[in-house]
Structures are given as structure tokens and as C-alpha cells.
Amino acid sequence: MTPLLSKNFSGFVYFDLGGVVFGVKGAFGNLAKLANKSVEEIKEVFSKYDNSACKGLISPEELGKIYEKELSLSFGDTNFLSFWIGGYKPVPDMHKLIQNLIEQGTQI
């Protein structure tokens, strides 16, 4: 097997989970269905808060409340984070790449 990284590489590889290791289309679709909105409308609201959520400036609970308000919906007793992540689907090629990197001793 051909090494994926140079033998001089001494760091680690970081992967973004949502959209790289896991596809997020299902999460957008699930939220659109719950809110009775288009995926484009969901993405518009999502784009306003994604950066802050990724940086940890907004907790998943706070983000769920924002979505409830802006999209006029209710998650009820459903945990927003579980609901959102439930729509993530593995990206097989990325999982294969990660497995190859691990087999070569790369820290992930």
C-alpha cells in the first residue's frame, strides 16, 4: 500500500465531521420535514448560526431553541442534538481513508 502521508509527517490529521466524515443532507431534510419548510429555508437559518455553533459559542440546546423560534416548530421532548445527528450518514470513501490512515499509524 502506498503511504498516504509523507514519512516526515509528525502531526495528526483532523477531520470535520458534519459534511466530511458524515453527510448532513438527511439532517436538513429531517428538519425541513418537521418544520414544514424547504431545505433551502432550513439552510438559510442554519447558515446564520453554524459558525457560532461550531465554535461552541452556542450550545446544541440553545441552537435547538433558536430553530424552534425561527422556524416556528417544537421539538417537544425530543433532544435536538440527537434529532440533528440522527440525520447524519457516513461518507464511505472518507471512512475508508480514515481506516487507511489509522493502519499507517497516523493519529486521528
Residue frames relative to the residue before (quaternion, step in Angstrom):
aa qw qx qy qz dx dy dz
M 1.0000 0.0000 0.0000 0.0000 0.00 0.00 0.00
T 0.4295 -0.6932 0.5252 0.2435 3.56 -0.98 0.90
P 0.4782 -0.6653 0.4778 0.3169 3.63 -0.82 0.90
L 0.4137 -0.7180 0.5117 0.2271 3.54 -1.01 0.84
L 0.7687 0.2207 -0.1253 0.5872 3.56 1.20 -0.51
S 0.6303 -0.5360 0.4092 0.3847 3.56 -1.20 0.50
K 0.5605 -0.6015 0.4492 0.3496 3.59 -1.12 0.64
N 0.6497 0.5213 -0.3110 0.4575 3.59 1.21 -0.45
F 0.4625 0.6834 -0.4465 0.3458 3.58 1.27 -0.11
S 0.0366 -0.8336 0.5510 -0.0154 3.60 -0.69 1.05
G 0.5807 0.5998 -0.3720 0.4057 3.60 1.22 0.18
F 0.4816 -0.6092 0.5081 0.3725 3.49 -1.06 -0.75
V 0.4059 -0.6881 0.5449 0.2548 3.55 -1.28 0.35
Y 0.1750 -0.7732 0.6063 0.0626 3.54 -0.93 1.03
F 0.1016 -0.7940 0.5979 0.0427 3.57 -0.90 0.92
D 0.3966 -0.6500 0.5927 0.2624 3.53 -1.09 0.79
L 0.4053 -0.7414 0.4778 0.2405 3.59 -0.78 0.95
G 0.7649 0.3731 -0.2046 0.4836 3.58 0.62 -1.14
G 0.8193 0.1934 -0.1745 0.5108 3.55 -0.54 1.19
V 0.7261 0.3445 -0.2332 0.5475 3.60 1.23 -0.23
V 0.7756 0.2590 -0.1359 0.5593 3.58 0.59 -1.15
F 0.7717 0.1461 -0.0759 0.6143 3.56 1.16 -0.65
G 0.3965 -0.6921 0.5500 0.2475 3.56 -0.97 0.86
V 0.2799 -0.8005 0.5162 0.1202 3.57 -0.97 0.86
K 0.3683 0.7526 -0.4849 0.2505 3.61 1.23 0.04
G 0.6387 0.5408 -0.3237 0.4414 3.58 1.00 -0.79
A 0.6280 0.5330 -0.3338 0.4583 3.58 1.06 -0.74
F 0.6507 0.4974 -0.3103 0.4826 3.58 0.98 -0.83
G 0.6618 0.5172 -0.3005 0.4519 3.56 0.95 -0.87
N 0.6514 0.5150 -0.3121 0.4616 3.58 0.96 -0.85
L 0.6742 0.4838 -0.2922 0.4754 3.56 0.94 -0.89
A 0.6263 0.5329 -0.3355 0.4596 3.60 1.00 -0.77
K 0.6529 0.5105 -0.3109 0.4652 3.58 0.97 -0.85
L 0.6632 0.5080 -0.3023 0.4590 3.58 0.90 -0.93
A 0.7432 0.4103 -0.2123 0.4839 3.57 0.97 -0.92
N 0.3233 -0.7487 0.5000 0.2913 3.58 1.30 -0.27
K 0.4851 0.6151 -0.4368 0.4421 3.53 1.01 1.02
S 0.5619 -0.5682 0.4604 0.3865 3.57 -1.27 0.18
V 0.6229 -0.5219 0.4202 0.4038 3.56 -1.25 0.41
E 0.6155 0.5516 -0.3484 0.4422 3.61 1.03 -0.72
E 0.6463 0.5049 -0.3223 0.4728 3.61 1.00 -0.79
I 0.6314 0.5224 -0.3278 0.4702 3.58 1.03 -0.79
K 0.6710 0.5034 -0.2987 0.4552 3.58 0.89 -0.93
E 0.6051 0.5566 -0.3539 0.4460 3.57 1.09 -0.66
V 0.6758 0.4531 -0.2850 0.5067 3.59 0.92 -0.88
F 0.6212 0.5624 -0.3282 0.4360 3.58 0.96 -0.91
S 0.6828 0.5163 -0.2981 0.4223 3.58 0.84 -0.99
K 0.6087 0.5651 -0.3578 0.4267 3.61 1.12 -0.53
Y 0.8079 0.3042 -0.1127 0.4920 3.59 1.06 -0.76
D 0.4463 0.7331 -0.4360 0.2706 3.59 1.23 -0.26
N 0.6723 0.5071 -0.3077 0.4430 3.59 0.81 -0.95
S 0.6752 0.4874 -0.2934 0.4696 3.58 0.90 -0.90
A 0.6497 0.5078 -0.3152 0.4698 3.57 1.01 -0.79
C 0.6595 0.5150 -0.3064 0.4539 3.60 0.95 -0.85
K 0.6880 0.4613 -0.2669 0.4925 3.57 1.12 -0.67
G 0.5066 -0.6666 0.4135 0.3579 3.59 1.26 -0.11
L 0.4335 0.7037 -0.4575 0.3281 3.58 1.25 0.29
I 0.7309 0.2205 -0.1525 0.6276 3.57 1.30 -0.40
S 0.3654 -0.7250 0.5368 0.2296 3.60 -0.78 0.96
P 0.6482 -0.5007 0.3806 0.4293 3.61 -1.19 0.31
E 0.6319 0.5350 -0.3350 0.4497 3.58 1.02 -0.75
E 0.6552 0.4986 -0.3027 0.4800 3.58 0.98 -0.87
L 0.6422 0.5221 -0.3225 0.4593 3.57 0.98 -0.84
G 0.6282 0.5332 -0.3293 0.4611 3.58 0.99 -0.78
K 0.6602 0.4999 -0.3023 0.4720 3.58 0.97 -0.83
I 0.6183 0.5292 -0.3351 0.4746 3.57 1.06 -0.75
Y 0.6601 0.5001 -0.3073 0.4687 3.58 0.90 -0.90
E 0.6202 0.5388 -0.3500 0.4501 3.58 0.97 -0.81
K 0.6921 0.4796 -0.2782 0.4622 3.57 0.88 -0.95
E 0.7531 0.4282 -0.2353 0.4406 3.58 0.68 -1.10
L 0.7518 0.3649 -0.2078 0.5084 3.58 1.13 -0.59
S 0.3742 -0.7568 0.4594 0.2760 3.57 1.34 0.10
L 0.5145 0.6043 -0.4439 0.4160 3.55 0.69 1.14
S 0.2525 -0.7473 0.5886 0.1773 3.54 -1.31 0.08
F 0.3248 -0.7304 0.5685 0.1945 3.54 -0.97 0.89
G 0.3265 -0.7654 0.4957 0.2486 3.58 1.26 -0.22
D 0.8028 -0.2221 0.1988 0.5164 3.56 -0.82 -1.04
T 0.5030 0.6624 -0.4164 0.3671 3.58 1.28 -0.06
N 0.4166 -0.6882 0.5410 0.2453 3.55 -0.94 0.94
F 0.4779 -0.7043 0.4433 0.2811 3.59 -0.63 1.12
L 0.6650 0.5144 -0.3214 0.4357 3.60 0.81 -0.95
S 0.6541 0.4982 -0.3119 0.4760 3.60 0.93 -0.84
F 0.6289 0.5336 -0.3229 0.4642 3.56 1.01 -0.86
W 0.6960 0.4881 -0.2775 0.4476 3.58 0.80 -1.04
I 0.7052 0.4576 -0.2669 0.4712 3.58 0.79 -1.01
G 0.5567 0.6140 -0.3832 0.4078 3.59 1.17 -0.49
G 0.6763 0.4830 -0.2860 0.4769 3.58 1.21 -0.41
Y 0.5157 0.6301 -0.4247 0.3958 3.60 1.26 -0.07
K 0.0876 -0.7793 0.6196 0.0329 3.58 -1.02 0.83
P 0.5357 -0.6465 0.4331 0.3279 3.61 -0.91 0.89
V 0.2981 -0.6954 0.6235 0.1972 3.55 -1.20 0.69
P 0.3899 -0.7880 0.4190 0.2270 3.61 -0.12 1.30
D 0.6581 0.5149 -0.3309 0.4385 3.62 0.88 -0.82
M 0.6542 0.4988 -0.3192 0.4705 3.58 1.01 -0.74
H 0.6349 0.5190 -0.3342 0.4647 3.58 1.01 -0.75
K 0.6288 0.5205 -0.3274 0.4759 3.58 1.07 -0.73
L 0.6391 0.5186 -0.3181 0.4706 3.60 0.97 -0.86
I 0.6582 0.5092 -0.3093 0.4602 3.58 0.88 -0.92
Q 0.6456 0.5136 -0.3203 0.4656 3.59 0.94 -0.86
N 0.6451 0.5141 -0.3163 0.4685 3.61 0.97 -0.83
L 0.6546 0.5073 -0.3133 0.4647 3.59 0.96 -0.83
I 0.6401 0.5175 -0.3213 0.4682 3.58 0.97 -0.83
E 0.6529 0.5179 -0.3102 0.4575 3.59 0.95 -0.89
Q 0.6856 0.4507 -0.2813 0.4977 3.61 1.16 -0.53
G 0.5868 -0.6260 0.3459 0.3796 3.58 1.28 0.15
T 0.4124 0.7093 -0.4740 0.3195 3.59 1.21 0.31
Q 0.3924 -0.6922 0.5519 0.2497 3.55 -1.00 0.82
I 0.0985 -0.7927 0.6013 0.0186 3.53 -0.83 1.02
